[in-house]
C-alpha cells in the first residue's frame, strides 16, 4: 500500500533559501516531481509515476516521501532489493518513525534476509511496542528461523494488539500448526475467517489444518468455498487433497483435472492424480490394473514437466515393478 498522506512531504536536511519572483519561499527542489508522481499513480500510470519519483530523489536526495512511495512500488513489483535501498535511506533520514522500520523489515523479509528483517521489526517495536503488524511479522520471521517459542509469543501479541486483524489470527494459526497444536490452530483460523470470510488463503489454511486432524469432509467443504472465491490451480489442487483425505478419490481426481484445465503444466496436480489412482488400485485388491497404468502415465507426464522429483521417480519404479509381479 502506497503512503500518499495527503500529498505531505517530509524533508530532512534541506536548507534551500531560494526565493520566487514575488519574494515568497520557493518549494524545495523535487517537490513538484513528487506531486506529479502521486497524480500519475492515481491515474494508473505507474511507469510515469516512477519516473517522476526517481527524478524527485535525484533533484533532492533528502526528500522522504518520494522514497517511501518508490519503496512501496518496488516492493509491490517484487523488486525487493530496490525497495530495501529506498527504506534503508529513509530510516537513516528519519530513524524515529516506526513505520519506516516496519517497511524496511518487510523488504528484507520478502527478500529472504531474515536476520535483517528481525532487527528492523525490533527497531519498529522499540518505537511502537503495540504495533500489531510488526509483532505479527516478527513472529513469522522467528517461525521461519525455527524459534517457535518466540514465534508464538509475537503472534499472540499481534492478536492482542489488534483483535480485529484477520491476518494476525491466520498467522497465529500457522504458528500453532507448526507446533503441532492443531486444535488451537483451527480456533485461530476460524476467528480469521469470521473476520474476513472471503479470504481464500485463510480458508485454505483452515482446510489444511482440518486435514491434519483427519477431518477431510470438513476440509472439502471449506475448499469448496475457497475455489468459489478464487479459482486457481493451487486451490483446486488443495480441494482435491481434501477430497482425497475424505477418501472421495474420483471427486479428488476431478478437482486435480480442473487444476490442469487452468494450467496444463501444473505438475503437482498430475502427481496427486497418480497417488489417488494408486490408492484406488490398492483398495481394490489390485484387481483394476487400469488405475495403476493411469497413475504411471500421469507421473511420467509430470516428470516431463519437472525432472527433479525423486519421490515420483521412486513411485514409478515401485509400481512399474508391481506390473511384473502381477504377470508372474
N, C-alpha and C positions, 0 to 999 in steps of 0.2 A: 504494500500500500504506500503510495507516494504521499509525502508530507508536504502540503502546499501552504497550510497555515495562513490562509487569507492573504497570500502574497507577501507575508512578512519576510524580512531579510535579516539574517544575522551577520554582523560584520565584526571581525576581530582584527585589531592591529591596523586598521585603515585610518590614515591621518590626512586624507585628501582635504585640501583647503581651496579647491577650485571654486570659482565664482561664475555664476551665469551673467549674461549681459545686464540683467536687471539688478545685479548685486546680491541675489539670493544664493545660498549654498547649492551647488550642483549635486546631483545624485552621485554616490560612489561609483567608480568605474565598474562595469559589468552588470549593474542592476537592471538596465534596460534589456540586456540579453536574457537575464534570468526571467524577467516578466514575460518576454516574448516566448521563452521556452515553456513556461507554465501555460500560456494561452494556446500554443501549438499542441501541447499534450492534451489539453481539454478538448481540442478539436479532433483528436485521434491521430495527429501527425507525430508519431514517436521519433522518427528519424530527424525531422526538423527540430523537434524539441531538444533532442540530444545534442545536435549541432550547436544550438543556441546556448545550452548549458555549458558545454565544453568551452565555448568562446567566453562565456562569463567567467569561468575559473581561470582562463588564460589571461584575460584582461585584469582580473583581480583575484589572485590566488587565495585571498583571505575571506572571500565570501563563503559563508557556511551553507546557506540554504541550497544553492545550486549543487553543491557536493552531496548533500543529503538526498536531493532528488535524483541526481545521477546514480548514486549508490543504490537507491531503491530500484531504479530502472535496470541497472546491470544485474542486480540480484534476480529480478523477475525474468530476465532474459537468460539466466543460467550462467552469466559471466561473473562467477563468484570472486575470482582474483581481482577483477576490476572494481567490483563492489567494495571489497576489503580495502583497496587502496584509498578509495574515497572516504570510507569511515575511519580508517587509521588517521587520515589527515584531520577529519572533523574532531576526533577525540583529543588530538593534540591541541587544536584551537579552542575547544570547549570541553574540558575534561570533567566538568561538574554537572553535566546533564545526563541522567541515567539512560534516556532513550538512545543517545549516541552509542553508548557502550553495548546496549542491547542489540542494536542494528549491526554493530561490528561483530558481536558474538554470533548472530545469525549467518553472516557472511562466512565466518570461519567454520561454523558447523556444517553448512551446506557444502563447503569446500573440503570437508573431512579433516579439518585441522582442529581436532577436538580439544587438545590441551590449551590452545589459544582461545578457543570458544569458551571453555570453562572459566578461564581467567577474565575474559570480557564480561561474561554474565555475572561473575562475582563482583566486579567493579560496579556493574549496574545495581546489584543488590546492596552494595555498601552505601550507595547514594539513595536507593529507594527499596528498602527491605520488603515492602508489601507488594511489590510488582509481581503479579501472577505469571505473566509470560516469561519473565527472567527465571523465576522459580521452576516453571514447567520445563523450559528448555535446558536449564542446568541439570535438572533431573534426568532428562533424556540423554544428555552427554555422559553423565555418570553411568546410566544404564548401558550405553554403547561401550563404555570402557570397562564394564564388569563390576562396578561398585554398586551392587543392588540395594544395599542399606541406605547409602546416601541418595540414590535414585528415588527410593520410596519416600524418604524424608522431604525432599524438594517437591516431588509430585503431589504429596499430601498437602504441603503448604500452599501449592498453587491453587488447589480446590478450596482451601480455607480462605485465601485472599480474594478469590472470585468464584463463589459457588455457582454463578450463572454461566460459567465458561464451559461449553460443551467440549472444547478441545482439551481443557485441563482434565476433565473427567475421563475422556477417552485415553489420554496418555497415562493417567493413573491406572486404568485398566491394563494397558500394555505392560506397565511395571509389575502389577500383580501377576499377570500371566507369566512374565519372565521368572518370577519367583515360585511358580507352580501353585499360586493361590487363586485357583480358577473361580471359586465361588465369589470371592471378593472382587475379582476382575469382572465377572458378569454384572455384579451390582453397580460397579463404576460405569461400565459400558451402557447399562440401561439408563442411568442418570444422564449420560451424554446424549443418548438417543431421545430421551424425553425432552431435552433442551433443544435438540436440533434433529427432528425426525427425518429430514431429507438429506442427511449426510451419508453418502454411500460408503465412505471409508469407515465411519464409526459402525455402520451396520455390518460391514464385512469383518471388522474386528470382533464384534459381538458374535457373529456366526462362527468364526474360528475358535473363539473361547468355548462356545457351546459344543463344537465338535470335539474339543479336548476333554469335555465332560461326557462324551458319548451321547450327546443329545442331538443326533443327526437330523431328526424330523424338525425339531425346533429351529436348528440352524438353516435348514432348507427354506422354511417359511421366511426367515429373516433375509436370506439371499434373494428370494423371490421379490421382496420389496426393493432390495438394492438394485437389481438389474432393471426394475421398472423405473428407477430414477436415472441410472447411468448404465447404458448398455455397452460395456467394454469387454474385450476378450478375457481380461483378468478376472472380472467379476463373474462372467459366465462360467469360467473355469472353477471359481470358488463355489458357485451354485452347484456345479456338477460334483465337486468334492463333498458338499453337504449331503447331496442325494446318495452318493456312494456310501457315505458314513451311515446313512439310514438303510443301506442295502437295497436301494432302488436303482439298480445298475443300468437298466435300459434308459430310465429317465436321466441318469447321470450322463450317459453317452450322448443323449440328445443335447444336453447343455454344452458338453465339450464340442459337439459339432456346430452348435450355434457360435461358439467362440471362434471356430475355424472359418465360419462364414464371414465373420468380421475381419479376421486376419488368417489367411490360409497358411501362413508360415509360423503360427503360434504353436511351437512345438510342445510347451507344457501340456496343452490340451491333448495333443497326439499321444503323449506318454500316458496320460491318465485314461484315455480310451483303451490303451493296451492293458493297463493294470486292471481296469474294470472287466474287460473281456477274459483275462486270465482268472480272475476271481470267479466269474461265472463258470468258466471251464472246470475249475476245481470243485465248485459247489455242485456241479452236475456229474460228479464222479468220473470226469474225463471222457464223458460219452459224446459230447458235441465238439468235435475237433475243429469245427469252423471258428469257434471262439478263440482257440489257440492260434490258428492261422491268421485271424483278423488282428490279434494282438501283435504277432510278429511283423505283419505288414505295416502296422501303424508305427511300431518302434523303429523299423528301418526307414520309414519316411521321416521320422523325427531326426534320425541321425544324418539324413541328407541335408537337413537344415542346420543342425549343430552337431558336429562330430565329437565334441568333447563332453561325452555323457557316459562315464564309467558304469553308472547304475543301469542304464538302458542297455549298454553293451553286455553286461553280466546277465540281464534278464533274457536277452536274445539267445545267448549261449545256453542258458539253463533250459529254456523252453524249446529251442531247436533240438537239443539232445532228447528232450521229452518225446519228440516225434519218433526218434529212432527206437526208444524204449517201447513205445506203443506198438511198433511194427514187428517187434521180435516175438 
